[in-house]
């Protein structure tokens, strides 16, 4: 099978304007990937592209909208000719309230972004990867340690991250005949704007509020690059990268 020139590899990173997506996009670019970052805030995406070491592209996109996702992939292929990697990174959460106080609209918003979005993007990725030459590619899904154990009052987020694991395994199985690999990275307490308050205190299962340590988000990006650069004959199906002293092992 024909090999991809490492300098010609093309990645799409959803939620690429900040946090894990930003760090991963820049790390991929630093190793020669052409990276397309998508999200809702164009100014953040443009800022990431200006800092890339290799050619990049910013595309505003709502991952929960099918037409928007189709436009994202069309823009990518029009600019770079193919898609070798999709990093399904975009995600959101809901207010940490008891489930009986959570509105249906809040639940649906999280499901739309965290589950329907990765489905739509993976669907578009399969359609492209199955029909390009050389054949195939890779999908990496951003799960969470919540794909294993929940935090208090996190039903929408936790449910969608558990579902992400099922999606990852199905994609991994269904992609075999098309040289498409799929894996999941579960991240715990990476230092991003989303986790900025954790050192001040986070809710624990026993009802207490305790500070939690953070890890450098660039260490997460290094893990994403490792997963992304494996040959398609090899796959990291699941990886957990976490702040070593956070209350995950033994949580509860």
C-alpha positions as CSV (number, residue, x, y, z in Angstrom):
1,X,0.0,0.0,0.0
2,X,1.3,3.5,-0.8
3,X,2.6,5.5,2.1
4,X,1.8,9.1,2.9
5,X,4.7,11.5,2.8
6,X,4.9,12.7,6.5
7,X,5.0,16.3,5.3
8,X,1.8,15.8,3.4
9,X,-0.4,14.5,6.2
10,X,-3.6,16.4,6.9
11,X,-5.4,16.6,10.2
12,X,-8.7,18.1,11.3
13,X,-9.0,19.1,15.0
14,X,-12.4,20.1,16.3
15,X,-12.6,22.5,19.1
16,X,-9.2,23.6,17.9
17,X,-9.3,27.2,19.2
18,X,-8.3,26.6,22.8
19,X,-7.3,24.1,25.4
20,X,-6.5,20.5,24.3
21,X,-7.5,21.2,20.7
22,X,-5.2,24.3,20.4
23,X,-2.2,22.5,22.0
24,X,-2.7,19.4,19.9
25,X,-3.1,21.4,16.7
26,X,0.1,23.2,17.3
27,X,2.0,20.0,18.3
28,X,0.8,18.3,15.1
29,X,1.8,21.3,13.0
30,X,5.3,21.3,14.7
31,X,5.8,17.7,13.4
32,X,4.9,18.6,9.8
33,X,1.1,18.0,9.7
34,X,-1.1,20.4,7.8
35,X,-3.8,21.1,10.3
36,X,-7.4,22.4,10.0
37,X,-8.8,23.8,13.2
38,X,-12.5,24.3,13.6
39,X,-14.8,25.8,16.2
40,X,-17.3,28.5,16.6
41,X,-15.0,31.5,17.5
42,X,-13.1,32.5,14.4
43,X,-10.7,34.9,16.2
44,X,-9.4,32.0,18.3
45,X,-9.0,29.7,15.3
46,X,-7.1,32.4,13.3
47,X,-4.8,32.9,16.3
48,X,-3.9,29.3,16.3
49,X,-3.2,29.2,12.6
50,X,-0.9,32.1,12.8
51,X,1.3,30.2,15.2
52,X,1.5,27.0,13.2
53,X,4.8,25.8,11.9
54,X,3.2,24.1,8.8
55,X,0.3,25.2,6.6
56,X,-3.0,25.5,8.4
57,X,-6.6,26.5,7.9
58,X,-9.3,27.9,10.2
59,X,-12.9,26.9,9.5
60,X,-15.8,28.0,11.6
61,X,-18.0,25.0,12.2
62,X,-20.8,23.7,14.4
63,X,-20.0,20.0,14.8
64,X,-23.6,19.3,15.8
65,X,-24.8,20.5,12.4
66,X,-24.5,18.1,9.5
67,X,-24.2,20.8,6.8
68,X,-21.6,22.6,8.8
69,X,-19.6,19.4,9.1
70,X,-19.9,18.6,5.4
71,X,-18.6,22.1,4.7
72,X,-15.6,21.5,7.1
73,X,-14.5,18.4,5.2
74,X,-15.1,20.0,1.8
75,X,-13.0,23.0,2.8
76,X,-10.2,20.7,4.0
77,X,-10.1,18.5,0.9
78,X,-10.3,21.5,-1.3
79,X,-7.3,23.0,0.4
80,X,-5.2,20.0,1.1
81,X,-6.5,17.2,-1.0
82,X,-7.2,14.5,1.7
83,X,-7.8,13.8,5.4
84,X,-5.4,11.6,7.3
85,X,-6.5,12.4,10.9
86,X,-9.7,13.5,12.6
87,X,-9.3,14.5,16.3
88,X,-12.8,14.6,17.7
89,X,-11.9,17.0,20.5
90,X,-14.9,19.5,20.7
91,X,-16.9,19.0,23.9
92,X,-19.0,20.8,26.5
93,X,-20.6,20.2,29.8
94,X,-23.7,21.3,31.7
95,X,-24.2,23.0,35.0
96,X,-23.2,20.7,37.9
97,X,-26.7,20.4,39.4
98,X,-28.9,17.4,40.5
99,X,-30.4,15.7,37.5
100,X,-33.9,16.7,38.5
101,X,-32.8,20.4,38.2
102,X,-31.3,19.9,34.8
103,X,-33.4,21.1,31.9
104,X,-34.0,18.9,28.8
105,X,-32.5,21.6,26.7
106,X,-29.2,21.5,28.7
107,X,-29.1,17.7,28.3
108,X,-29.7,17.9,24.6
109,X,-27.1,20.6,24.1
110,X,-24.4,18.4,25.6
111,X,-25.5,15.3,23.7
112,X,-25.5,17.3,20.4
113,X,-21.9,18.5,20.9
114,X,-20.3,15.6,22.7
115,X,-21.9,12.7,20.9
116,X,-23.8,13.8,17.7
117,X,-20.8,16.0,16.8
118,X,-18.3,13.1,16.8
119,X,-20.7,10.9,15.0
120,X,-21.2,13.5,12.2
121,X,-17.5,14.2,11.9
122,X,-16.6,10.5,11.9
123,X,-19.2,9.8,9.3
124,X,-17.7,12.5,7.1
125,X,-14.2,11.2,7.8
126,X,-15.1,7.6,6.8
127,X,-16.6,8.9,3.6
128,X,-13.4,10.7,2.7
129,X,-10.9,8.2,4.0
130,X,-12.6,5.3,2.2
131,X,-12.2,7.0,-1.1
132,X,-8.9,8.7,-1.1
133,X,-5.5,7.5,-2.4
134,X,-3.7,6.2,-0.4
135,X,-6.7,4.7,1.4
136,X,-7.4,5.2,5.0
137,X,-6.7,7.4,8.0
138,X,-7.1,7.7,11.7
139,X,-9.8,9.0,14.1
140,X,-8.9,10.0,17.7
141,X,-11.8,10.6,20.0
142,X,-11.4,12.8,23.1
143,X,-13.1,10.8,25.8
144,X,-12.5,11.7,29.5
145,X,-11.8,10.0,32.7
146,X,-15.5,10.5,33.0
147,X,-15.8,7.7,30.4
148,X,-14.8,5.5,33.4
149,X,-16.1,7.2,36.5
150,X,-18.4,10.2,37.0
151,X,-17.9,13.4,38.9
152,X,-20.9,14.5,41.1
153,X,-23.8,16.0,39.2
154,X,-22.4,15.3,35.7
155,X,-25.0,13.0,34.1
156,X,-25.0,14.6,30.6
157,X,-21.2,14.8,30.3
158,X,-20.5,11.4,31.8
159,X,-23.2,9.7,29.7
160,X,-21.9,11.1,26.5
161,X,-18.3,10.2,27.3
162,X,-19.3,6.6,28.1
163,X,-21.1,6.7,24.7
164,X,-17.9,8.0,23.1
165,X,-16.2,4.8,24.1
166,X,-18.8,2.7,22.3
167,X,-18.5,4.9,19.3
168,X,-14.7,4.5,19.3
169,X,-14.9,0.7,19.4
170,X,-17.5,0.6,16.7
171,X,-15.4,2.9,14.5
172,X,-12.3,0.8,15.2
173,X,-14.1,-2.4,14.1
174,X,-15.9,-0.9,11.1
175,X,-12.7,0.8,9.9
176,X,-10.6,-2.3,9.6
177,X,-11.5,-3.1,6.0
178,X,-10.8,0.5,4.9
179,X,-7.4,1.0,6.7
180,X,-9.1,3.4,9.1
181,X,-8.0,3.2,12.8
182,X,-9.8,4.7,15.7
183,X,-8.7,5.2,19.3
184,X,-9.7,7.2,22.3
185,X,-7.7,9.4,24.7
186,X,-9.1,9.9,28.2
187,X,-7.7,13.0,29.8
188,X,-7.8,14.0,33.4
189,X,-7.1,17.5,34.7
190,X,-5.1,19.0,31.8
191,X,-4.4,22.6,32.5
192,X,-6.8,24.5,30.2
193,X,-9.3,27.3,30.8
194,X,-12.0,24.7,31.5
195,X,-10.0,23.3,34.5
196,X,-8.5,26.6,35.7
197,X,-10.5,26.6,39.0
198,X,-9.6,23.0,40.0
199,X,-6.6,24.1,42.1
200,X,-9.0,26.2,44.1
201,X,-11.3,23.3,44.7
202,X,-13.5,20.8,42.9
203,X,-16.6,18.9,44.2
204,X,-15.8,15.4,45.5
205,X,-18.1,12.4,45.9
206,X,-18.2,12.8,49.7
207,X,-19.6,16.3,49.3
208,X,-16.4,18.1,50.1
209,X,-14.6,20.6,48.0
210,X,-10.9,19.9,47.6
211,X,-8.1,21.3,45.4
212,X,-7.0,19.1,42.5
213,X,-3.7,19.2,40.7
214,X,-3.3,19.9,37.0
215,X,-1.0,18.6,34.3
216,X,0.6,20.6,31.4
217,X,-1.8,20.5,28.4
218,X,1.3,20.1,26.2
219,X,1.9,16.7,27.6
220,X,-1.6,15.7,26.4
221,X,-0.7,17.1,23.0
222,X,2.4,14.9,22.9
223,X,0.2,11.9,23.6
224,X,-2.1,12.9,20.7
225,X,0.8,13.2,18.4
226,X,2.1,9.8,19.4
227,X,-1.3,8.2,18.6
228,X,-1.6,10.1,15.4
229,X,1.8,9.2,14.0
230,X,1.5,5.4,14.4
231,X,1.3,3.4,11.2
232,X,-2.2,2.3,10.5
233,X,-1.1,-1.3,11.2
234,X,-0.9,-0.2,14.9
235,X,-3.4,1.5,17.1
236,X,-3.8,2.9,20.6
237,X,-7.4,1.9,21.2
238,X,-7.5,3.6,24.6
239,X,-5.0,5.8,26.5
240,X,-5.4,7.6,29.8
241,X,-3.3,10.7,30.4
242,X,-3.9,12.4,33.8
243,X,-2.4,14.6,36.5
244,X,-0.6,11.9,38.5
245,X,-2.0,13.0,41.9
246,X,-5.6,13.7,40.9
247,X,-8.3,11.7,42.6
248,X,-9.1,9.3,39.8
249,X,-7.7,6.0,40.9
250,X,-9.6,5.3,44.1
251,X,-12.2,8.0,43.4
252,X,-15.3,7.6,45.5
